[in-house]
Every structure is written in structure tokens, then in C-alpha cells.
């Protein structure tokens, strides 16, 4: 279970990523943040950012019925 | 922060979609820990006036029109958020503000200062410079 869920559905790129970064900055190391995004670009961009920033991608999956992505990130530093 | 990777953006075009592209790159870079300096010159300068934003007096092409219709957060909002969360500074070209007789207080609050090219080069030293 994520420690916090950021619902960025309806927000365009780079909105969901920005929301994630804001939340991660405030979170404790080890916390898992889940972002909900209906933006296709963010589904590709967020995992890229996670890799580059040295955090850990827990999962990235599409909710086909709802037409949005669930992307979870663990803050490692 | 002296060793942080640096990005410098030079904004010249008044087109909303170009400003938006710059705002996306600049804000993502700043929030990812890069030091970002933005130099606004020529046609882009007017787009940083309070009056322009109040009147939503934008230069629109296809994507720009759609940005407005779909109520996407626009460049000034993206820059504002990035300033809060990272190191991003917006500078206005002194030549254009002199020519057009625009004063410091005519510009949006996100604007750091009015500077010349030499000052901007000083800030942009060691940065990747991208012109939009």
C-alpha cells in the first residue's frame, strides 16, 4: 500500500510529474508515493524521472477500465 | 548548488505554444535539481507584462489555441511553480524594456530582474543554452 496517493488525473504533462516531485520532496526516505495520471506522456516521463533522480519505481500499471495509470515510486534518498 | 547541472533558456518568440514548451522544459529541469536561468528578449518580452496576462492577449497557433481551450496551466503558472520548488530565475532583456519603455513594475512578479546580455552570459556560464 502506498503511503500517499497523488491524484493528478485530468492534469496535462508535466502536471502529474510536478505533483509527484512536490510530494516526494516533502516525504520521508522509504515512503511510497502513488500517482494517478490520465496523461499518456506522464506515464512515460515519470518512470524516466524516477530512474534519473535515483528513486525506485515500484510499479507502473494502466487501469484499463478507468483509462489512467497508477505509478508508484519509493523515495530512496 | 555551484555544481548543479545548468540550463539556460533564451525566449524570443511571443507564440504561446513556444512559451509553453520553454516553460515545460524549464520547470521540469528546475524541479529535477538543475539551476535554470531564463532570458526573455524581443517578441517574447511582451508576454511577461502583467497587462498581457490579465487580458490573456496571446499569440495563438493551433496548439496554443488548444492549450487555452483545454485550460492547461500556462507558462507563467509553470514558471511560478518551478520558482517555488527549485532554482529558476526569469530575466528580461534591458534593451527591449528600454525600447518599449516598460518598467520593472510592468512585468509579472515571477520576473527576477531586467538585465543585459553580458549579465545573462555570466549566469549562463557552463550551462546548456537552448533558444526557443
Backbone of each chain as ProteinMPNN parsed JSONL, in Angstrom:
{"seq_chain_A": "XXXXXXXXXXXXXXXXXXXXXXXXXXXXXXXXXXXXXXXXXXXXXXXXXXXXXXXXXXXXXXXXXXXXXXXXXXXXX", "coords_chain_A": {"N_chain_A": [[0.846, -1.21, 0.0], [0.581, 2.211, -0.877], [2.12, 5.043, 0.811], [1.145, 7.509, 0.361], [-1.232, 8.979, -1.825], [-1.317, 10.611, -4.886], [-3.55, 12.308, -6.679], [-3.56, 13.06, -9.843], [-5.142, 13.089, -12.017], [-6.536, 14.258, -15.034], [-4.865, 16.36, -15.227], [-2.488, 17.909, -17.345], [0.609, 16.943, -18.991], [3.509, 18.703, -17.903], [2.191, 18.221, -15.465], [1.352, 15.95, -13.683], [3.895, 14.865, -13.091], [5.112, 17.044, -11.84], [3.51, 17.288, -9.581], [4.137, 14.906, -8.36], [6.895, 15.277, -7.826], [6.826, 17.436, -6.037], [5.523, 16.215, -3.886], [7.24, 14.114, -3.248], [9.509, 15.497, -2.415], [8.751, 16.406, 0.061], [8.329, 14.085, 1.412], [9.281, 11.325, 3.623], [12.348, 9.427, 3.58], [12.084, 6.265, 2.105], [9.384, 6.253, 1.926], [6.431, 5.44, 0.047], [5.02, 6.707, -2.819], [2.097, 7.078, -4.632], [1.047, 7.915, -7.859], [-1.733, 9.029, -9.653], [-2.528, 9.209, -12.98], [-3.938, 10.541, -15.898], [-2.7, 11.21, -18.114], [-0.954, 10.444, -20.99], [1.676, 10.989, -21.749], [2.913, 11.467, -19.307], [2.972, 8.952, -18.215], [5.107, 7.819, -19.437], [7.095, 9.624, -18.911], [7.352, 9.918, -16.111], [8.454, 7.416, -15.04], [10.988, 7.671, -16.274], [12.012, 9.981, -15.056], [12.125, 9.09, -12.442], [14.102, 7.129, -12.57], [16.301, 8.683, -13.284], [16.491, 10.397, -11.131], [17.291, 8.773, -9.156], [15.54, 7.44, -7.531], [13.106, 4.832, -6.746], [11.196, 2.829, -8.89], [8.195, 1.421, -8.153], [5.868, 0.252, -9.189], [4.196, 0.498, -12.393], [1.274, 0.806, -13.811], [-1.508, 0.346, -16.025], [-4.799, 1.32, -15.544], [-7.146, -0.104, -17.155], [-9.919, 0.027, -17.372], [-10.54, 2.477, -16.186], [-8.996, 4.155, -17.68], [-6.572, 5.348, -16.917], [-3.286, 5.773, -15.406], [-1.506, 4.074, -12.789], [1.112, 4.874, -10.884], [3.762, 4.001, -8.891], [6.173, 5.179, -6.63], [9.162, 4.803, -4.829], [10.756, 6.62, -2.348], [14.156, 6.864, -2.202], [16.295, 8.392, -1.502]], "CA_chain_A": [[0.0, 0.0, 0.0], [1.37, 3.447, -0.855], [1.944, 5.911, 1.985], [0.378, 8.685, -0.044], [-1.704, 8.912, -3.209], [-1.487, 11.922, -5.511], [-4.48, 12.157, -7.796], [-3.292, 14.114, -10.834], [-5.927, 12.801, -13.214], [-7.089, 15.476, -15.628], [-3.792, 17.337, -15.373], [-1.652, 17.603, -18.509], [2.061, 16.88, -18.857], [4.162, 17.856, -16.899], [1.483, 18.366, -14.188], [1.48, 14.811, -12.766], [5.292, 14.755, -12.647], [5.348, 18.134, -10.894], [2.826, 16.939, -8.327], [4.931, 13.836, -7.745], [8.152, 15.831, -7.292], [6.46, 18.227, -4.838], [5.176, 15.301, -2.796], [8.446, 13.358, -2.888], [10.423, 16.381, -1.675], [8.275, 16.534, 1.441], [8.164, 12.758, 2.017], [10.432, 10.709, 4.3], [13.026, 8.371, 2.817], [11.413, 4.974, 2.307], [7.946, 6.393, 1.671], [5.982, 5.094, -1.306], [4.015, 7.664, -3.301], [1.422, 6.626, -5.85], [0.459, 8.998, -8.664], [-2.75, 8.635, -10.637], [-2.404, 10.15, -14.09], [-4.651, 10.171, -17.119], [-1.899, 11.767, -19.197], [-0.133, 9.393, -21.572], [3.084, 11.408, -21.713], [3.418, 11.325, -17.94], [3.192, 7.53, -17.962], [6.456, 7.543, -19.925], [8.023, 10.599, -18.327], [7.556, 9.723, -14.672], [9.485, 6.399, -14.811], [12.285, 8.236, -16.689], [12.459, 10.9, -13.996], [12.407, 8.288, -11.247], [15.396, 6.497, -12.808], [17.314, 9.734, -13.301], [16.597, 11.029, -9.815], [17.839, 7.803, -8.218], [14.494, 6.821, -6.71], [12.791, 3.476, -7.189], [9.856, 2.624, -9.432], [7.624, 0.215, -7.531], [5.087, -0.293, -10.304], [3.529, 1.433, -13.281], [0.281, -0.029, -14.484], [-2.657, 1.085, -16.553], [-6.136, 0.893, -15.169], [-7.788, -0.053, -18.475], [-11.321, 0.448, -17.245], [-10.622, 3.907, -15.85], [-8.241, 4.939, -18.642], [-5.497, 6.134, -16.312], [-2.147, 4.992, -14.911], [-1.1, 4.128, -11.383], [2.574, 4.766, -10.869], [4.215, 4.138, -7.513], [7.592, 5.492, -6.525], [9.688, 4.774, -3.466], [11.832, 7.609, -2.159], [15.308, 6.178, -1.624], [17.294, 9.337, -0.973]], "C_chain_A": [[0.878, 1.256, 0.0], [1.119, 4.249, 0.429], [1.084, 7.121, 1.643], [-0.038, 8.528, -1.506], [-1.909, 10.341, -3.726], [-2.392, 11.724, -6.721], [-4.298, 13.316, -8.767], [-4.071, 13.845, -12.118], [-6.561, 14.094, -13.724], [-6.026, 16.544, -15.837], [-2.899, 16.928, -16.541], [-0.172, 17.586, -18.136], [2.62, 18.304, -18.782], [3.492, 17.903, -15.52], [1.653, 17.188, -13.229], [2.912, 14.631, -12.224], [5.59, 15.824, -11.59], [4.723, 17.821, -9.539], [3.621, 15.876, -7.582], [6.196, 14.408, -7.093], [7.872, 16.627, -6.011], [6.245, 17.3, -3.647], [6.412, 14.546, -2.304], [9.399, 14.213, -2.059], [10.049, 16.448, -0.2], [8.254, 15.193, 2.17], [9.435, 12.291, 2.728], [11.058, 9.669, 3.376], [12.348, 7.039, 3.152], [9.921, 5.042, 2.009], [7.616, 6.018, 0.222], [4.836, 6.034, -1.689], [3.4, 7.078, -4.569], [0.799, 7.83, -6.557], [-0.585, 8.392, -9.592], [-2.71, 9.68, -11.741], [-3.173, 9.655, -15.302], [-3.874, 10.639, -18.345], [-0.887, 10.747, -19.688], [1.36, 9.709, -21.509], [3.691, 11.184, -20.346], [3.722, 9.871, -17.61], [4.587, 7.126, -18.425], [7.482, 8.387, -19.183], [8.339, 10.315, -16.865], [8.586, 8.611, -14.402], [10.892, 6.871, -15.203], [12.869, 9.108, -15.583], [12.886, 10.115, -12.765], [13.808, 7.672, -11.371], [16.52, 7.537, -12.666], [17.542, 10.329, -11.908], [17.117, 10.049, -8.767], [16.814, 7.232, -7.25], [14.11, 5.466, -7.325], [11.349, 3.382, -7.685], [9.298, 1.328, -8.858], [6.729, -0.498, -8.551], [4.53, 0.839, -11.139], [2.53, 0.605, -14.065], [-0.905, 0.809, -14.94], [-3.943, 0.466, -16.031], [-6.977, 1.027, -16.445], [-9.217, 0.466, -18.396], [-11.414, 1.953, -17.025], [-9.868, 4.78, -16.837], [-7.174, 5.821, -18.004], [-4.413, 5.198, -15.782], [-1.996, 5.158, -13.402], [0.401, 3.906, -11.361], [3.034, 4.992, -9.429], [5.729, 4.263, -7.46], [8.016, 5.448, -5.068], [10.828, 5.782, -3.374], [13.015, 6.909, -1.502], [16.389, 7.129, -1.139], [16.726, 10.744, -0.92]], "O_chain_A": [[1.816, 1.354, 0.791], [0.059, 4.15, 1.045], [0.396, 7.683, 2.496], [0.72, 8.004, -2.321], [-2.577, 11.16, -3.095], [-2.021, 11.041, -7.676], [-4.812, 14.413, -8.546], [-3.693, 14.326, -13.187], [-7.054, 14.911, -12.947], [-6.259, 17.525, -16.544], [-2.589, 15.749, -16.71], [0.239, 18.135, -17.114], [2.192, 19.107, -19.611], [4.15, 17.652, -14.51], [2.055, 17.386, -12.083], [3.109, 14.29, -11.058], [6.233, 15.547, -10.577], [5.325, 18.056, -8.492], [3.767, 15.922, -6.36], [6.527, 14.07, -5.957], [8.598, 16.502, -5.024], [6.723, 17.565, -2.544], [6.605, 14.364, -1.102], [10.023, 13.724, -1.117], [10.914, 16.534, 0.672], [8.172, 15.154, 3.398], [10.526, 12.799, 2.467], [10.391, 9.106, 2.508], [12.077, 6.732, 4.313], [9.267, 4.01, 1.858], [8.406, 6.245, -0.695], [3.831, 6.141, -0.986], [4.115, 6.637, -5.468], [0.118, 8.649, -5.941], [-0.345, 7.369, -10.233], [-2.84, 10.877, -11.486], [-3.068, 8.49, -15.685], [-4.333, 10.485, -19.477], [-0.067, 10.245, -18.919], [2.19, 8.836, -21.254], [4.842, 10.763, -20.229], [4.621, 9.585, -16.819], [5.183, 6.2, -17.875], [8.581, 7.932, -18.869], [9.484, 10.461, -16.437], [9.508, 8.825, -13.615], [11.871, 6.517, -14.547], [14.041, 8.996, -15.224], [13.888, 10.438, -12.127], [14.593, 7.687, -10.423], [17.538, 7.295, -12.018], [18.659, 10.714, -11.563], [17.358, 10.433, -7.622], [17.181, 6.606, -6.256], [14.718, 5.019, -8.298], [10.411, 3.793, -7.002], [9.873, 0.258, -9.058], [6.835, -1.71, -8.742], [4.403, 1.975, -10.681], [2.918, -0.214, -14.898], [-1.253, 1.824, -14.337], [-4.137, -0.748, -16.075], [-7.455, 2.111, -16.778], [-9.661, 1.241, -19.243], [-12.267, 2.622, -17.61], [-10.053, 5.997, -16.855], [-6.9, 6.918, -18.492], [-4.604, 3.984, -15.718], [-2.303, 6.201, -12.826], [0.888, 2.856, -11.78], [2.742, 6.024, -8.824], [6.459, 3.551, -8.15], [7.336, 5.977, -4.188], [11.738, 5.796, -4.203], [12.902, 6.416, -0.38], [17.308, 6.711, -0.436], [17.417, 11.674, -0.505]]}, "seq_chain_B": "XXXXXXXXXXXXXXXXXXXXXXXXXXXXXXXXXXXXXXXXXXXXXXXXXXXXXXXXXXXXXXXXXXXXXXXXXXXXXXXXXXXXXXXXXXXXXXXXXXXXXXXXXXXXXXXXXXXXXXXXXXXXXXXXXXXX", "coords_chain_B": {"N_chain_B": [[25.101, 24.596, -4.595], [26.604, 25.097, -6.726], [27.687, 23.148, -8.328], [25.545, 22.047, -9.573], [23.818, 20.77, -12.436], [23.353, 22.951, -15.216], [20.915, 24.921, -16.925], [20.114, 27.105, -19.536], [17.679, 29.163, -20.869], [16.709, 30.871, -23.753], [14.27, 33.028, -24.57], [12.498, 34.045, -27.321], [10.291, 34.156, -28.94], [6.896, 35.316, -29.265], [4.873, 33.483, -29.38], [2.362, 31.519, -27.89], [2.505, 28.697, -27.715], [5.205, 28.173, -27.982], [6.278, 29.462, -25.781], [5.146, 27.86, -23.912], [6.385, 25.4, -24.367], [8.978, 26.058, -23.581], [8.488, 26.641, -20.913], [7.737, 24.184, -19.924], [10.089, 22.665, -20.252], [11.873, 24.172, -18.728], [10.668, 24.177, -16.164], [10.518, 21.479, -15.459], [13.221, 20.858, -15.468], [14.184, 22.563, -13.411], [12.817, 21.568, -11.225], [13.924, 19.124, -11.092], [16.312, 19.556, -9.968], [18.131, 21.08, -11.397], [19.918, 24.139, -12.138], [18.267, 26.841, -13.374], [18.233, 29.416, -15.716], [16.518, 32.036, -17.267], [16.287, 33.944, -20.137], [14.523, 36.536, -21.367], [13.657, 37.927, -24.36], [13.252, 40.219, -27.165], [10.374, 39.528, -29.13], [9.186, 37.911, -27.196], [9.127, 39.295, -24.871], [6.937, 40.996, -24.302], [5.05, 39.194, -23.499], [5.479, 38.775, -20.878], [4.472, 40.829, -19.505], [2.342, 42.231, -17.024], [-0.08, 43.22, -17.94], [-0.538, 41.895, -20.377], [-0.984, 39.259, -19.56], [-3.183, 39.603, -17.876], [-5.122, 40.415, -19.736], [-5.126, 38.204, -21.262], [-3.861, 38.214, -23.717], [-2.725, 36.651, -26.063], [-0.437, 35.188, -28.505], [-1.586, 33.122, -30.84], [-1.358, 29.873, -32.21], [-2.185, 26.686, -33.686], [-1.724, 24.703, -31.573], [-1.44, 26.37, -29.403], [-3.993, 27.584, -29.238], [-5.471, 25.381, -28.459], [-4.329, 24.815, -26.015], [-5.336, 26.898, -24.505], [-8.125, 26.465, -24.776], [-8.411, 23.988, -23.499], [-7.784, 24.662, -21.026], [-5.192, 24.404, -19.906], [-2.534, 24.672, -17.543], [-0.747, 27.641, -17.906], [2.352, 29.135, -19.288], [3.287, 31.124, -17.413], [2.292, 30.233, -15.004], [3.504, 27.736, -14.766], [6.179, 28.518, -14.583], [6.041, 29.924, -12.211], [5.392, 27.922, -10.317], [7.714, 26.387, -10.569], [9.644, 28.106, -9.628], [9.032, 28.185, -6.967], [9.632, 25.615, -6.15], [12.159, 24.973, -7.024], [15.365, 25.986, -8.449], [14.9, 28.532, -10.382], [15.117, 31.236, -12.496], [13.85, 34.223, -13.926], [14.727, 36.506, -16.371], [14.525, 39.726, -17.826], [15.193, 41.224, -20.956], [17.196, 44.064, -21.137], [17.488, 45.866, -23.23], [15.122, 45.599, -24.795], [13.154, 46.323, -22.923], [13.88, 48.957, -22.482], [13.604, 50.069, -25.075], [10.856, 49.716, -25.503], [9.839, 51.066, -23.449], [9.056, 49.855, -21.025], [8.629, 49.221, -17.6], [10.129, 47.906, -14.588], [8.026, 47.345, -12.785], [5.961, 46.853, -14.499], [6.123, 44.308, -15.279], [5.446, 40.766, -14.746], [5.284, 39.211, -11.468], [6.955, 37.018, -11.326], [9.244, 37.708, -12.573], [12.666, 38.227, -12.197], [14.604, 40.22, -12.615], [15.743, 43.01, -14.657], [18.007, 42.684, -17.166], [21.178, 42.899, -18.986], [22.798, 41.458, -21.913], [25.402, 40.693, -21.221], [25.327, 40.274, -18.46], [23.564, 38.152, -18.436], [25.042, 36.192, -19.804], [26.981, 35.747, -17.897], [25.494, 34.47, -15.9], [24.718, 32.249, -17.293], [26.956, 30.826, -17.705], [28.688, 27.89, -18.384], [26.376, 26.541, -18.718], [23.904, 24.618, -20.552], [22.666, 26.101, -23.381], [19.533, 26.895, -24.612], [17.584, 27.962, -27.254], [14.398, 29.338, -27.692]], "CA_chain_B": [[24.432, 24.402, -5.881], [27.518, 25.519, -7.797], [27.959, 22.032, -9.216], [24.305, 21.531, -10.156], [23.778, 20.982, -13.882], [22.684, 24.224, -15.501], [20.207, 25.102, -18.189], [19.74, 28.488, -19.819], [16.726, 29.244, -21.97], [16.539, 32.198, -24.335], [12.929, 33.076, -25.165], [12.391, 35.147, -28.267], [9.024, 34.173, -29.662], [5.7, 35.618, -28.483], [3.836, 32.449, -29.535], [2.021, 30.827, -26.641], [2.968, 27.3, -27.677], [6.665, 28.157, -27.784], [6.493, 29.801, -24.368], [4.739, 26.695, -23.139], [7.459, 24.402, -24.497], [10.082, 26.526, -22.737], [8.073, 26.543, -19.514], [7.774, 22.769, -19.549], [11.488, 22.241, -20.097], [12.475, 24.905, -17.609], [10.135, 23.806, -14.857], [10.929, 20.1, -15.135], [14.658, 20.915, -15.15], [14.374, 23.187, -12.095], [12.309, 20.691, -10.175], [14.81, 17.961, -11.019], [17.553, 19.95, -9.309], [19.026, 21.893, -12.228], [19.817, 25.585, -11.989], [17.714, 27.304, -14.647], [18.134, 30.861, -15.93], [15.751, 32.301, -18.481], [16.466, 35.298, -20.657], [13.37, 36.84, -22.217], [14.037, 39.064, -25.209], [12.481, 40.5, -28.391], [8.917, 39.375, -29.11], [8.68, 37.188, -26.018], [9.134, 40.188, -23.702], [5.58, 41.493, -24.038], [4.262, 38.124, -22.878], [5.766, 38.76, -19.441], [3.852, 42.01, -18.905], [1.11, 41.929, -16.273], [-1.23, 43.57, -18.768], [-0.754, 40.833, -21.372], [-1.562, 38.086, -18.906], [-4.532, 39.981, -17.418], [-6.03, 40.432, -20.893], [-4.922, 36.928, -21.987], [-3.603, 38.696, -25.065], [-1.659, 35.758, -26.508], [-0.261, 34.931, -29.93], [-2.039, 31.731, -30.866], [-1.395, 28.988, -33.368], [-3.091, 25.57, -33.37], [-1.537, 24.101, -30.255], [-1.709, 27.444, -28.443], [-5.454, 27.709, -29.087], [-5.951, 24.216, -27.714], [-3.873, 24.982, -24.618], [-6.31, 27.797, -23.865], [-9.444, 25.811, -24.73], [-8.42, 22.901, -22.524], [-7.439, 25.266, -19.738], [-3.921, 23.886, -19.39], [-1.757, 25.69, -16.823], [0.102, 28.295, -18.903], [3.782, 29.311, -18.975], [3.604, 31.907, -16.204], [1.968, 29.392, -13.848], [4.557, 26.715, -14.678], [7.386, 29.186, -14.071], [5.778, 30.282, -10.807], [5.546, 26.684, -9.534], [9.114, 25.954, -10.597], [10.389, 29.022, -8.757], [8.763, 27.792, -5.584], [10.166, 24.299, -5.811], [13.523, 24.757, -7.492], [16.104, 27.201, -8.767], [14.56, 29.017, -11.723], [15.032, 32.696, -12.476], [13.448, 34.806, -15.208], [15.298, 37.836, -16.58], [14.024, 40.443, -19.004], [16.228, 41.924, -21.717], [17.131, 45.502, -20.852], [17.314, 46.622, -24.471], [13.71, 45.622, -25.199], [12.334, 47.098, -21.986], [14.188, 50.371, -22.738], [12.996, 50.454, -26.354], [9.403, 49.727, -25.411], [9.5, 51.885, -22.286], [8.408, 49.045, -19.991], [9.356, 49.322, -16.335], [10.192, 46.722, -13.727], [6.721, 47.06, -12.179], [5.007, 46.432, -15.531], [6.297, 42.874, -15.52], [4.912, 39.788, -13.794], [6.095, 39.039, -10.257], [7.945, 35.942, -11.488], [10.467, 38.269, -13.165], [13.701, 38.488, -11.187], [15.294, 41.484, -12.847], [15.964, 43.395, -16.049], [19.468, 42.615, -17.307], [21.734, 42.908, -20.336], [23.339, 40.192, -22.414], [26.629, 40.324, -20.501], [24.904, 39.711, -17.169], [22.967, 36.842, -18.69], [26.124, 35.245, -20.108], [27.601, 35.406, -16.617], [24.644, 33.481, -15.222], [24.563, 31.059, -18.121], [28.266, 30.213, -17.9], [28.725, 26.465, -18.09], [25.04, 25.953, -18.898], [23.435, 24.355, -21.904], [21.782, 27.207, -23.751], [18.527, 26.491, -25.588], [16.811, 29.124, -27.726], [13.041, 28.945, -28.058]], "C_chain_B": [[25.367, 24.728, -7.05], [27.757, 24.399, -8.807], [26.702, 21.466, -9.867], [24.355, 21.734, -11.661], [22.934, 22.22, -14.192], [22.022, 24.229, -16.873], [19.893, 26.586, -18.35], [18.809, 28.493, -21.025], [16.65, 30.689, -22.443], [15.189, 32.206, -25.034], [12.816, 34.287, -26.073], [11.007, 35.278, -28.875], [7.845, 34.524, -28.755], [4.644, 34.51, -28.541], [3.624, 31.67, -28.248], [2.595, 29.414, -26.596], [4.473, 27.193, -27.49], [6.994, 28.488, -26.329], [6.172, 28.596, -23.498], [5.814, 25.606, -23.185], [8.624, 24.772, -23.577], [9.739, 26.347, -21.259], [8.101, 25.099, -19.038], [9.203, 22.312, -19.316], [12.104, 22.885, -18.874], [11.968, 24.418, -16.266], [10.523, 22.384, -14.479], [12.414, 20.091, -14.745], [14.868, 21.466, -13.737], [13.934, 22.245, -10.99], [13.114, 19.403, -10.076], [16.179, 18.341, -10.463], [18.519, 20.747, -10.16], [18.85, 23.371, -11.903], [19.39, 26.145, -13.347], [17.648, 28.836, -14.676], [17.461, 31.113, -17.263], [15.916, 33.759, -18.884], [15.353, 35.552, -21.667], [13.694, 38.075, -23.044], [13.097, 39.18, -26.42], [10.976, 40.248, -28.195], [8.354, 38.679, -27.883], [8.468, 38.128, -24.832], [7.727, 40.636, -23.303], [4.737, 40.459, -23.282], [4.521, 38.004, -21.38], [5.28, 40.029, -18.765], [2.595, 41.577, -18.16], [-0.116, 42.14, -17.156], [-1.566, 42.466, -19.777], [-1.455, 39.636, -20.749], [-2.981, 38.396, -18.415], [-5.538, 39.915, -18.57], [-6.001, 39.121, -21.665], [-4.705, 37.233, -23.468], [-2.447, 37.903, -25.686], [-1.582, 35.658, -28.028], [-0.501, 33.437, -30.132], [-1.912, 31.067, -32.225], [-2.198, 27.767, -32.903], [-2.954, 25.028, -31.956], [-1.854, 25.133, -29.167], [-3.191, 27.601, -28.178], [-5.986, 26.579, -28.214], [-5.515, 24.284, -26.255], [-4.879, 25.835, -23.852], [-7.662, 27.111, -23.691], [-9.51, 24.754, -23.637], [-7.965, 23.359, -21.147], [-6.208, 24.625, -19.081], [-3.236, 25.013, -18.618], [-0.747, 26.309, -17.787], [1.498, 28.603, -18.363], [4.043, 30.049, -17.672], [3.312, 31.117, -14.937], [3.049, 28.317, -13.651], [5.846, 27.32, -14.116], [7.23, 29.508, -12.579], [5.976, 29.052, -9.905], [7.009, 26.274, -9.438], [9.973, 26.828, -9.69], [10.228, 28.635, -7.292], [9.536, 26.541, -5.191], [11.624, 24.096, -6.218], [14.226, 26.074, -7.765], [15.821, 27.595, -10.215], [14.397, 30.527, -11.638], [14.749, 33.228, -13.872], [13.998, 36.229, -15.299], [14.768, 38.431, -17.877], [15.18, 41.209, -19.636], [16.098, 43.439, -21.522], [16.941, 46.328, -22.121], [15.83, 46.744, -24.816], [12.882, 46.463, -24.217], [12.623, 48.594, -22.133], [13.476, 50.863, -23.999], [11.49, 50.657, -26.221], [8.901, 50.555, -24.232], [8.67, 51.107, -21.256], [9.275, 49.064, -18.742], [9.275, 48.014, -15.56], [8.802, 46.326, -13.224], [5.656, 46.671, -13.216], [5.042, 44.912, -15.737], [5.715, 42.014, -14.399], [5.845, 39.631, -12.591], [7.137, 37.929, -10.375], [9.266, 36.481, -12.043], [11.433, 38.692, -12.055], [14.27, 39.896, -11.356], [15.323, 41.78, -14.344], [17.481, 43.464, -16.231], [19.894, 42.683, -18.769], [22.335, 41.554, -20.689], [24.56, 39.735, -21.607], [26.29, 39.678, -19.16], [24.337, 38.315, -17.375], [24.047, 35.806, -19.004], [26.835, 34.809, -18.834], [26.817, 34.321, -15.909], [24.633, 32.163, -15.975], [25.89, 30.321, -18.31], [28.246, 28.742, -17.487], [27.384, 25.774, -18.291], [24.834, 25.547, -20.348], [22.465, 25.472, -22.237], [20.83, 26.732, -24.86], [17.715, 27.728, -25.956], [15.439, 28.664, -28.197], [12.348, 30.122, -28.743]], "O_chain_B": [[24.972, 24.646, -8.213], [27.998, 24.655, -9.987], [26.784, 20.505, -10.633], [24.871, 22.748, -12.13], [21.938, 22.496, -13.523], [22.506, 23.627, -17.831], [19.455, 27.241, -17.404], [19.11, 27.906, -22.064], [16.542, 31.613, -21.638], [14.987, 31.464, -25.995], [13.016, 35.421, -25.638], [10.594, 36.366, -29.277], [7.795, 34.083, -27.606], [3.635, 34.578, -27.838], [4.574, 31.224, -27.605], [3.11, 28.981, -25.565], [4.961, 26.226, -26.904], [7.873, 27.874, -25.723], [6.83, 28.342, -22.488], [6.113, 24.972, -22.173], [9.182, 23.92, -22.886], [10.586, 25.954, -20.456], [8.446, 24.823, -17.889], [9.502, 21.657, -18.318], [12.775, 22.225, -18.08], [12.749, 24.262, -15.327], [10.823, 22.106, -13.317], [12.811, 19.399, -13.807], [15.638, 20.905, -12.957], [14.588, 22.133, -9.953], [13.001, 18.671, -9.092], [17.104, 17.529, -10.487], [19.619, 21.065, -9.706], [17.788, 23.803, -11.454], [20.075, 25.943, -14.35], [17.083, 29.463, -13.78], [17.791, 30.482, -18.267], [15.715, 34.675, -18.087], [15.255, 34.872, -22.689], [13.971, 39.142, -22.496], [12.25, 38.315, -26.643], [10.387, 40.701, -27.214], [7.176, 38.837, -27.562], [7.727, 37.808, -23.903], [7.376, 40.651, -22.124], [3.832, 40.811, -22.525], [3.862, 37.224, -20.693], [5.613, 40.294, -17.61], [1.876, 40.679, -18.598], [-1.062, 41.352, -17.129], [-2.735, 42.15, -19.999], [-2.389, 39.073, -21.321], [-3.874, 37.556, -18.523], [-6.656, 39.426, -18.406], [-6.762, 38.942, -22.616], [-5.288, 36.596, -24.345], [-1.335, 38.413, -25.819], [-2.529, 35.995, -28.74], [0.269, 32.599, -29.662], [-2.304, 31.625, -33.25], [-2.823, 27.807, -31.843], [-3.939, 24.907, -31.229], [-2.457, 24.808, -28.145], [-3.609, 27.735, -27.027], [-6.835, 26.789, -27.348], [-6.249, 23.858, -25.363], [-5.227, 25.537, -22.71], [-8.269, 27.16, -22.62], [-10.514, 24.628, -22.936], [-7.787, 22.557, -20.231], [-6.19, 24.346, -17.882], [-3.347, 26.179, -18.996], [0.026, 25.589, -18.418], [1.803, 28.381, -17.191], [4.92, 29.655, -16.903], [3.983, 31.29, -13.92], [3.453, 28.026, -12.525], [6.517, 26.712, -13.282], [8.173, 29.375, -11.799], [6.637, 29.129, -8.869], [7.488, 25.87, -8.379], [10.915, 26.347, -9.061], [11.158, 28.743, -6.493], [10.025, 26.415, -4.068], [12.253, 23.129, -5.787], [13.754, 27.14, -7.37], [16.422, 27.063, -11.148], [13.636, 31.035, -10.814], [15.316, 32.765, -14.862], [13.763, 37.053, -14.415], [14.589, 37.739, -18.879], [16.031, 41.766, -18.942], [15.027, 44.013, -21.717], [16.301, 47.378, -22.085], [15.335, 47.836, -25.093], [12.011, 47.226, -24.635], [11.729, 49.416, -21.935], [12.837, 51.915, -24.003], [10.923, 51.618, -26.742], [7.696, 50.722, -24.041], [7.709, 51.631, -20.692], [10.497, 48.938, -18.816], [8.454, 47.144, -15.85], [8.437, 45.15, -13.227], [4.573, 46.213, -12.85], [4.116, 44.321, -16.292], [5.521, 42.469, -13.272], [7.046, 39.887, -12.687], [8.099, 37.901, -9.608], [10.287, 35.796, -11.992], [11.071, 39.406, -11.12], [14.403, 40.655, -10.397], [14.983, 40.938, -15.175], [18.159, 44.216, -15.532], [19.071, 42.542, -19.674], [22.371, 40.636, -19.87], [24.731, 38.545, -21.344], [26.884, 38.671, -18.773], [24.597, 37.407, -16.586], [23.98, 34.674, -18.527], [27.241, 33.655, -18.701], [27.392, 33.369, -15.381], [24.549, 31.092, -15.373], [25.939, 29.303, -19.0], [27.836, 28.401, -16.378], [27.259, 24.57, -18.065], [25.494, 26.058, -21.253], [21.547, 25.757, -21.468], [21.263, 26.237, -25.9], [17.222, 28.446, -25.086], [15.32, 27.731, -28.991], [11.188, 30.011, -29.138]]}, "name": "protein", "num_of_chains": 2, "seq": "XXXXXXXXXXXXXXXXXXXXXXXXXXXXXXXXXXXXXXXXXXXXXXXXXXXXXXXXXXXXXXXXXXXXXXXXXXXXXXXXXXXXXXXXXXXXXXXXXXXXXXXXXXXXXXXXXXXXXXXXXXXXXXXXXXXXXXXXXXXXXXXXXXXXXXXXXXXXXXXXXXXXXXXXXXXXXXXXXXXXXXXXXXXXXXXXXXXXXXXXXXXXXXXXX"}
